[in-house]
Amino acid sequence: MKNIEKIDLFNFDLEIGKQKPYISLSYQVFGKPIGSYPIILVNHSLTGNSNVSGKNGWWNGIIGENKAIDTNYFTVIAFNIPGNGYDDVLENFIDNYRDFTVRDIARIFWEGLSFLKIENLFAVIGGSLGGAIAWEMAVLEPDKIENLIPIATDWKATDWLIANVLIQDQILNHSDDPIVDARLHATLLYRTPEYVNQRFQRNKLDSSSILQIENWLLDHGLKLKDRYRLAAYKLMNHLLKTNDITRNRKDFLAVANTIQANIHLVAVDSDYLFIVDESRKTYFGLKNIKQNVFYHQIQSIHGHDAFLIEFNQLSDILNPILNHHKQPNYVSA
């Protein structure tokens, strides 16, 4: 049974000017109870959820007892992006998905933290869409986060990303089997030609005529269809293109300079969704104005999905950032 808690938000003003009468914000807590130890907020990716640790946790390779994000020493909180469906409440799906932006989600997460009486975070960490939300959270509350750790992501949606979001949106709205078909495209985008060619080598599945690569792709689509609703997929995909911490603000360096957190950029060298060159440009730009910005790179054949696979490399990156606060008597501010 899912151990999910819920917060009710009322009359929430969206960035576009509309008001949402009710939003259900669900979350899970791992490790130490709230208020006793430093708090790490983990933001999930497009098809992720709040279940980040434990037997079926999608990030259990780095979150848990004696792991990089050590639940013996940290309170780990993970919110579900409203509308992702993990709470299994049909009424909480969002049909008007184009009304929402990454900035709205970041504001919703801060509302949730305020409800929990949490004013400061030791770290905010997230991969892909979750990392984009982390960037926006840091801009909204520039002095409340000690360590900002966006992984395989960017502070903005590039033209390349927006183009792929459009393809996904077209498939999701016009295909006869939208989730499966959209996932075929997305799965290839999240990996690399080198990985696919090396793994499958044009081999067939047993003695059948279907190729292993075809079976693998279709299997990914069917698995997502079994556990994910169309409304959720449309929303999460749409959010990716709304990512831009400079929208209706100043330029990037001026906006980022307000962030007090240590910024740890984590890129994947083979990422075809959030390409590594953009992360490097961000790093070198920030280095001109900030001392507490750091660049880390995961080397992997797996592409964008490396942040869900390369746990050893990710742990090596996170350990020096997080370990110095492994103090039993530490009390969160």
C-alpha positions, 0 to 999 in steps of 0.5 A: 500500500502506498504511504502517501500523505496529502495537502489541500491547496485552495484558490491557487493562482496560476501564472497565466492568470487563471485560478485553480479552486482546488489542487491536491498535493500528495507526497511521501517522506523517507528517512528521519521525521520532519524537523529533526534532521536536514531536509532534502527535497527530491523532484521526480522526472516526467514519468516518475513519482514520489516513491523515490526509495525502498523496494520499488523506489525509482531512485533507490540506487542513491536514496536509502540507508547508507546510500548517497542520500542517506536516510539515516541522516536526512529527511527526504521529501518527494512531492507528486506533481499534481496530475501525475496520477500517483495518488490514484484519484481520478478527480485529481487529473488535470485536463486543461494541462496547457494552463500549467507551467514549471513555475506553477509547479515550483510555487505549489511545492513551496506552498506544500513546504510551507504547510509542513512548516519547512522554511529551509532545505539542505538540498533540492535535487531532481533529474530532467523535469524535476531538475527544471522545477528545482531551478525555478524553486531556487529563483522563487526562494533564492535564500532558502536552499543550501544546495541546488542540484539539477541533474540532466536538465536545464534552466530553460527549454531549448528549441530542440526540447520544444520541438520534441515536446511538440512531436510528443504532444501531436502523438498524444493528441492524435494517435490511436494508441497515444501512450505507446506511440509517444513512448516509442519516440521518447524512449529512443530520444532518452537513449543513444544510437550507440547503446541501441546498436550495441545492445541489440545488434540486429538480432531477432527475438527467438525464432520469431520475425520481430527484432529485439529492438522492436520488442524492447520499444513496444514493451516500454510503451505497453508498460507505461500504458499499464501504469500511466494515464493519458492526461498525466502524460500530456501534462508532464510533457507540456511542462517541459517546454514551459521551463524558463527561469528568465520568463518575465524576468531579467536575463539569466545571469541576473536571475541566477545571481540572486540564488544563494545556494551552492549550484551543482550542475550535473550533466550527462555527456551523451544526453540527447534531450538536455545536451551537455553543451548547454550545461557547460555554457551555463556553468562557464557563464555562472563562474564569471559571477559566482564562486559557489557553482560546480560542474559534474559530468556523468559519462555513459552510453545510456544518454538522458536516462543515465541519471536513472542508471549510473548510480555509482557515478551519481553517488560519487558526485553526491557524496562529497556534497552531502556527507559533511552534514552527516551529524546525528545532532544536526537540527534543521533550521 
